[in-house]
Amino acid sequence: MESSSDGHKLAKTASGLRMIPVSDMFASPFALSEPQWVSDKDCNACESCKKSFDFFNRRHHCRRCGLCFCDNCTHYVLPLKRMYFMDPVRHCYDCAVISKAETEFYEKSIPALTQGTLMSVSEVTADSSKSFGEFDCKLSKDHRILKLVHTKKSKADANPPKIILSKLLEVKFIITDSGDAGIQRTPAGFKITYKDEEDSAITHSLILRAVEPKSSLPWLSSFQKAIKMLFEARNVA
């Protein structure tokens, strides 16, 4: 295995080349575990078309679900970033549909999230609220941290608790409602509850509202997708 400087190492497996994290500290919050492949002796026919395997009709495994398929039913070769694959890999049809949508997330939503958007930030407790001012809210390059970067409108003594995505407990989106029938309701911000970076017994709650909701909509929509994938990854794990 070959290690890199960003906390990942190159691993060669039966599935293909993967750049996996050296520890959970470097793991993406969106990552999925590689599935256990169904043993060849336990699959006599393609999971999809049901055609029996023989010398000419060979077995192939979908890299996302680990089930056995024939070549024709796994001809979908797509990126699978959530499992750290370096190159596009074989998928069955059902998994290909999911991975195609996720590829769009990595190609469009991740760049929007890392670019950032301007948010007003407040810390809330059971009986009080403290404003920190305005911050540039952006996803870190390794996707692990939601960064709050000071701006000219941040309060001088403002120091919001660090948001590590793996420590998220709950995210509730603030939805605008114009009251007009037929007009789509859109996110204008969110309340985020998470564990302290160093003491997991301590929790923090922040409310982040878009300073300019219309221009922040692409970022907020991308963040909604990110949160869905994050909690999905936890449920699968």
C-alpha positions as CSV (number, residue, x, y, z in Angstrom):
1,M,0.0,0.0,0.0
2,E,1.2,3.5,-0.9
3,S,0.4,6.4,1.6
4,S,-0.3,10.0,0.5
5,S,0.1,13.2,2.5
6,D,-3.6,13.8,2.9
7,G,-4.3,10.9,5.3
8,H,-5.1,8.3,2.6
9,K,-3.4,5.3,1.2
10,L,-3.6,3.4,-2.1
11,A,-5.1,-0.1,-1.7
12,K,-5.3,-2.7,-4.4
13,T,-8.3,-5.1,-3.9
14,A,-10.2,-7.5,-6.0
15,S,-12.7,-4.7,-6.7
16,G,-10.0,-2.3,-8.0
17,L,-7.7,0.5,-6.8
18,R,-9.0,2.5,-3.9
19,M,-7.6,5.5,-2.1
20,I,-8.8,4.7,1.4
21,P,-8.3,6.8,4.6
22,V,-5.6,5.6,7.0
23,S,-8.0,6.1,9.9
24,D,-11.6,7.3,10.7
25,M,-10.2,10.8,11.3
26,F,-9.6,11.2,7.6
27,A,-12.8,9.4,6.4
28,S,-15.3,11.3,4.3
29,P,-18.7,11.6,6.1
30,F,-20.3,10.6,2.8
31,A,-18.3,7.4,2.5
32,L,-19.9,3.9,2.2
33,S,-18.2,0.7,3.2
34,E,-17.3,-1.7,0.4
35,P,-19.7,-4.6,0.4
36,Q,-18.8,-8.2,1.0
37,W,-19.0,-10.0,-2.4
38,V,-21.4,-12.9,-2.8
39,S,-19.2,-16.0,-3.1
40,D,-19.0,-17.5,-6.6
41,K,-20.2,-20.9,-5.3
42,D,-23.4,-19.2,-3.9
43,C,-24.5,-17.6,-7.2
44,N,-25.4,-19.9,-10.1
45,A,-27.3,-17.4,-12.1
46,C,-27.4,-13.7,-12.9
47,E,-29.2,-11.7,-10.2
48,S,-30.9,-9.7,-12.8
49,C,-31.7,-11.7,-16.0
50,K,-31.5,-15.1,-14.2
51,K,-29.4,-16.6,-16.9
52,S,-27.3,-19.5,-15.6
53,F,-23.5,-19.0,-15.4
54,D,-21.2,-21.3,-17.4
55,F,-17.9,-21.2,-19.2
56,F,-19.2,-18.6,-21.7
57,N,-21.5,-16.6,-19.4
58,R,-19.1,-15.5,-16.7
59,R,-19.8,-14.1,-13.2
60,H,-19.2,-10.4,-12.5
61,H,-19.8,-8.6,-9.2
62,C,-21.4,-5.2,-8.9
63,R,-18.9,-3.1,-6.9
64,R,-21.7,-1.2,-5.1
65,C,-23.9,-4.1,-3.9
66,G,-21.6,-7.1,-4.2
67,L,-24.1,-9.3,-6.0
68,C,-23.4,-11.5,-9.0
69,F,-24.4,-10.6,-12.5
70,C,-23.6,-11.5,-16.1
71,D,-21.5,-9.2,-18.2
72,N,-24.5,-7.8,-20.0
73,C,-26.2,-6.8,-16.7
74,T,-23.0,-5.2,-15.3
75,H,-21.9,-3.2,-18.3
76,Y,-22.5,0.1,-16.5
77,V,-19.1,1.5,-15.7
78,L,-19.3,4.6,-13.5
79,P,-17.3,6.5,-10.8
80,L,-18.0,5.3,-7.2
81,K,-16.4,8.0,-5.1
82,R,-18.3,7.1,-2.0
83,M,-16.2,3.9,-1.8
84,Y,-12.9,5.7,-2.7
85,F,-12.5,4.0,-6.1
86,M,-9.8,5.6,-8.2
87,D,-11.4,4.6,-11.5
88,P,-14.9,3.9,-12.8
89,V,-16.1,0.4,-11.8
90,R,-18.8,-2.1,-12.8
91,H,-22.4,-1.6,-11.6
92,C,-25.6,-3.4,-11.9
93,Y,-28.5,-1.4,-13.4
94,D,-30.1,-0.4,-10.0
95,C,-26.8,0.6,-8.5
96,A,-25.8,2.5,-11.6
97,V,-28.9,4.7,-11.3
98,I,-27.9,5.6,-7.7
99,S,-24.2,6.2,-8.5
100,K,-25.0,8.3,-11.5
101,A,-27.0,10.7,-9.3
102,E,-24.2,10.7,-6.8
103,T,-21.6,11.5,-9.5
104,E,-23.7,14.6,-10.2
105,F,-23.5,15.5,-6.5
106,Y,-19.7,15.3,-6.6
107,E,-19.4,17.2,-9.8
108,K,-21.9,20.0,-9.1
109,S,-22.9,20.2,-5.4
110,I,-19.5,19.7,-3.9
111,P,-17.9,22.6,-5.8
112,A,-20.8,24.8,-4.7
113,L,-20.4,23.8,-1.1
114,T,-16.6,24.3,-1.1
115,Q,-17.0,27.8,-2.7
116,G,-19.2,28.8,0.2
117,T,-22.0,31.3,0.9
118,L,-22.6,34.2,3.3
119,M,-24.6,33.3,6.5
120,S,-25.6,35.0,9.7
121,V,-24.6,32.7,12.6
122,S,-26.1,32.5,16.1
123,E,-25.5,30.1,18.9
124,V,-28.7,29.0,20.7
125,T,-29.2,27.4,24.1
126,A,-32.3,26.4,26.0
127,D,-32.8,30.0,27.3
128,S,-30.7,32.3,25.2
129,S,-29.3,33.2,21.8
130,K,-25.9,34.8,20.9
131,S,-25.2,36.3,17.5
132,F,-21.7,35.9,16.0
133,G,-22.4,38.0,13.0
134,E,-21.9,37.1,9.3
135,F,-19.6,34.3,8.1
136,D,-18.6,32.7,4.9
137,C,-19.9,29.2,5.3
138,K,-18.1,26.5,3.2
139,L,-17.3,22.8,3.1
140,S,-13.6,22.0,3.6
141,K,-11.7,20.4,0.7
142,D,-11.7,17.0,2.4
143,H,-15.5,17.3,3.0
144,R,-15.1,16.7,6.8
145,I,-15.6,20.2,8.2
146,L,-18.2,22.9,7.7
147,K,-16.0,26.0,8.0
148,L,-17.1,29.4,9.2
149,V,-14.7,32.0,7.9
150,H,-14.7,35.4,9.4
151,T,-15.8,38.4,7.4
152,K,-15.9,42.1,8.0
153,K,-19.3,41.7,9.5
154,S,-18.3,39.0,12.0
155,K,-18.2,40.1,15.6
156,A,-14.6,40.8,16.8
157,D,-14.8,38.2,19.6
158,A,-16.9,35.7,17.7
159,N,-15.5,32.1,17.8
160,P,-18.3,29.6,16.8
161,P,-17.6,26.0,17.9
162,K,-16.0,24.0,15.1
163,I,-18.4,22.0,13.0
164,I,-17.1,18.5,12.2
165,L,-19.7,16.7,10.0
166,S,-19.1,13.3,11.5
167,K,-20.2,14.8,14.9
168,L,-23.6,16.0,13.6
169,L,-26.6,15.0,15.6
170,E,-29.4,16.9,13.8
171,V,-30.0,19.4,11.0
172,K,-33.3,21.2,10.6
173,F,-33.8,23.3,7.6
174,I,-35.5,26.7,7.8
175,I,-38.0,26.8,4.9
176,T,-39.4,30.0,3.5
177,D,-43.1,30.1,2.8
178,S,-44.5,32.9,0.7
179,G,-48.0,31.9,1.4
180,D,-48.8,31.8,-2.3
181,A,-50.2,28.6,-3.7
182,G,-48.1,26.9,-6.4
183,I,-44.8,28.6,-5.3
184,Q,-42.1,26.2,-4.3
185,R,-40.9,26.4,-0.7
186,T,-37.2,26.9,-0.5
187,P,-34.5,26.6,2.2
188,A,-33.3,29.9,3.8
189,G,-31.0,28.4,6.4
190,F,-30.8,25.7,9.0
191,K,-30.4,24.8,12.7
192,I,-27.5,22.4,13.3
193,T,-26.8,20.4,16.5
194,Y,-23.5,18.6,16.9
195,K,-21.0,17.3,19.4
196,D,-18.1,19.3,20.6
197,E,-14.8,18.6,18.8
198,E,-13.0,17.4,22.0
199,D,-15.7,16.6,24.5
200,S,-18.5,14.4,23.1
201,A,-20.6,15.0,26.2
202,I,-21.0,18.6,25.1
203,T,-23.3,19.6,22.3
204,H,-23.7,22.9,20.4
205,S,-26.6,24.3,18.4
206,L,-26.1,27.0,15.8
207,I,-28.7,28.7,13.6
208,L,-27.3,29.8,10.2
209,R,-29.5,32.0,8.0
210,A,-28.6,33.1,4.4
211,V,-27.8,36.8,4.3
212,E,-29.1,36.8,0.7
213,P,-31.5,33.7,0.4
214,K,-31.9,33.9,-3.4
215,S,-28.1,33.8,-4.2
216,S,-27.5,31.2,-1.4
217,L,-30.2,28.9,-2.8
218,P,-27.8,26.7,-4.8
219,W,-25.5,26.3,-1.8
220,L,-28.4,25.5,0.5
221,S,-29.9,23.0,-2.0
222,S,-26.5,21.3,-2.3
223,F,-26.2,21.2,1.5
224,Q,-29.6,19.5,1.8
225,K,-28.3,16.7,-0.6
226,A,-25.1,16.5,1.5
227,I,-27.0,16.0,4.7
228,K,-29.2,13.3,3.2
229,M,-26.1,11.4,2.0
230,L,-24.3,11.9,5.3
231,F,-27.1,10.3,7.4
232,E,-27.7,7.6,4.7
233,A,-24.0,6.6,5.1
234,R,-24.5,6.2,8.8
235,N,-27.6,4.1,8.4
236,V,-25.9,1.8,5.9
237,A,-22.8,1.5,8.1
